[in-house]
Amino acid sequence: MTQRKKKKRTKRMYFTQIHEDAILKYCAPDTTYKEKCELYENLIQPAFNEMVDKIVFTYRFTTLPNIEELRDDCKIWLTTILAKYDPNRGSKAFSYFSVITKNWFIHQVKKNSKRAKREVDYNSADAELQKSRMTSENTFLEDEIEKEFWEHLWIEIDSWESINMNENEKKVYNAVKILLNSKEEIDIFNKKAIYFYLREITDLNTKQIVSQLNKMRKKYKTFKHKWNNDKFD
């Protein structure tokens, strides 16, 4: 009795170099409107649709209320930011769009949690209102200090770009800027999560990332010392 050889299942890649190139062509300044429509309909949209569906399934966002509607909203949202993708920042299109898609759904989870908490805490609204009035002045001051801190930090970070960087330094630098720009939407719990995001964006390994981050930490330490000692105008 002869045994049938099992056919080796090949993994179907829904986001290949062809799709990567299509996004680069779409974002190029000399691409015509007609070309963009063809690229989007034939290559980019199908890849985005499958990427969103896989992320929803993989990270169990299926538990969100109205997940089908949210899925459609996310796919529409991706079309609005597609032209903003900048390959010069060091991240591949797939890494970039997969990270911000996950962040989008994480933001929806946080919004849903806050909404549920507001419903539970409805009966204590009066007490919370009184408390908020008592602390509003302190909160305003803290917010202003935080705002000023970030304004100075961004000036500092932007100044690092003028320094000659090797390829890996530039990749990590741009990846850190992406994460900081999305700090309100990214739900980061520990160092492993940070390195996970950085690896996805840069395509570097952890050792390479740590090496570049150590250089940035030294610059940040100098900035923080100036901030703590009120040495900014």
N, C-alpha and C positions, 0 to 999 in steps of 0.2 A: 504494500500500500504506500503510495507516494504521498509525501506531505507537501501541502501547498505552501509555497513561500509567501510569507506575509509581506505585503507591499509596505515599504517604509513611507510613513506619512510625512509629507513635507509641510513645514510651517508657511502658511501664506502671509506674506508681508504686505500690509496695507499701506505702509508709509515707507517708500523706498527712495533711492537717490533720484528717481524720476520725479517724485512728488516734491522732494527737496529743491530740485532745479526749477520746478514749476513755480514754487513760491518765490524763489530768487528772481525769476523772469517777471513774475507778477509785480514785484516791488521795484523793479528797475524803472528809472525815470523815462526811458525811451519806449516803454511798452504801450501800445495803443489800447484804447478802451475795448475794442473788439477782441484783441488778443487776450486781455485780462478776463473777459467774459468766458472765452473758450477754455482758458487755463483753469478758471475757477470751476466751471460746470463739469469739465471732463476729468480733472485730476484732483484739485484741491478740496472741493466740497465732499466728494466721496470719502477721501482720506480723513477729513475733519469729522465727518459723521461717524465713521467707525472708531476713531480715536476717542471721541466723547463717550460712545456706548461702552467701549472697553474700560475706560477709566471709571465710569459709573458702576460697572459690574465688579471690577477688580477691587475698588476701595469701598464697596458696599454702600454707595450713596443711594441705592435703591430703596432704602428705608425712609428717605425724605418724602414728605407729603407732596403730591402733584409732581412726582419725579419725571413723568413723561413731558409735562409742560416745561419743567426746568431744563430738561434735555434739549428741547427745541429752542428755548431762550438762550442757552449757552452756545448752540450752534450758530444762531443769528448773531450773537455777541462776537463770536470769533471772526465773522465777516467784517465787522466794524473796525477791528483792530489789526486785520491782516496787513494792511498797507503800512502799519507802523513798525513792522518787523525790520530790524537793522542787523544784517549779518556781520557787520563790522564790530559788533559788541562781543563777538567771540563764541556765541552759542549757535548750534544748529537749529533749524526751524522746528524739527520734531521735538527736541528737548525743550525749546522755548515754549511752544504752544501746549505741550503736554503738562508742563509745570504750571502755567497760568490757568489751564483748564482745571487742574486739581485744586488750585487755590480758589477758583471761582466757586466750585462746589463746596469747599471747606467753608467759604464765606456764607454760603446758603445754609449750611449746618449750624453755624454760629447764629445767624439771624433767626432760624427756626427755634433754637434753644432759648434765645432771648425772648422771643414771642411767647413761648410756653411758660417761661418764668414770670413774665408780666401777668399772664392769666392767673397763675398760682398766687402771686403776691398782690392781687387786686385789693383784697380786704385790708391790707396794711399800707395802702397808698397814702393815706393822710399822714401816717407816722413818717413815711419816707419823704414826703413833701416838706415836713417840718425839719427833718434832718438835712435835707438838701439846702434849705434856706440858711441853716446855721453854718454849713460848710462851703457855701457858694463862693465866698470871698477867697478862702484858702485854695479852692479848686481853681479859680480864675488865675491866681498867682502862680500856682504850680503849672498850669497850662501855658502861661506866658513864658515861664522859665524853660519848659520843655521845648516850646516853639523856638525860642532864641538859641537853645542848645543845638537843635537840628539845623537851623540856618547856618550857624558857624561850622558845624560838622560837615555839611555839604560843601561849603566853600573850601574847607580843608581837603576833603576827598577829591573834589574837582581839580585841586592844585596838584595832586599826585599824578594826574594824567599827563602833565607836561614833563614828567621825569621819564627818561629813557627806560622802557620796560622790554624784557624778552617776551616771547610768545606766551609762555605759561603765566607769567605775571599779568599780562594784559587780559588773558582769559579769566583768571580768578578775580581781578579787579572789576571787570565788567559784570561778572556773575554776582559779586557782592553788591554792586550798584542795583542790579535787577532785584535782588532780595530786599534791599533796603527800600527801594521804591514800592515794593509790595508788602511792606511790613504790617500794614493794617489788615491784609487779607491772608497772610501766611500764618498757619497755626503751628508754630515750632515749639516742641516740648523739650528737646535735649540736643546735645551736640551731634548725635548720630543723624538726627533729622536734618540738621544744617548741612552736614557733609553729604547726605543723600541728595539734597537739592543742588549743591555745588557740583557733585559728580555728574548729575544729569545735564546741567547747563554747559559744563566745560569739557566733558568727555575726558577728564583727567582722573588719575587714581588718587586715593586719599593721601598718600605720601607726597605726591606732587602738590596737592592743594595745601596741605599743612605747611610745606616749605614756603609757599608764597604768602600764606596767611600770617606766618611769623614775621615776615617783613612788614606787612600792613599793621600788625599789632604794635610794632615799635613806633611807627608813625602815629598811630592812635594814642599810644601812651604819652607821647610828647604833647599831642593836642589836649588830652585830658588834664595833664599837669597844668597847662596854660589856662584851661577853663576853670579848674579848681582854685587857681590862684588869681582869678579875675584879671587875666592879662590880655583881654580882648577889649577893643574900643567900644 
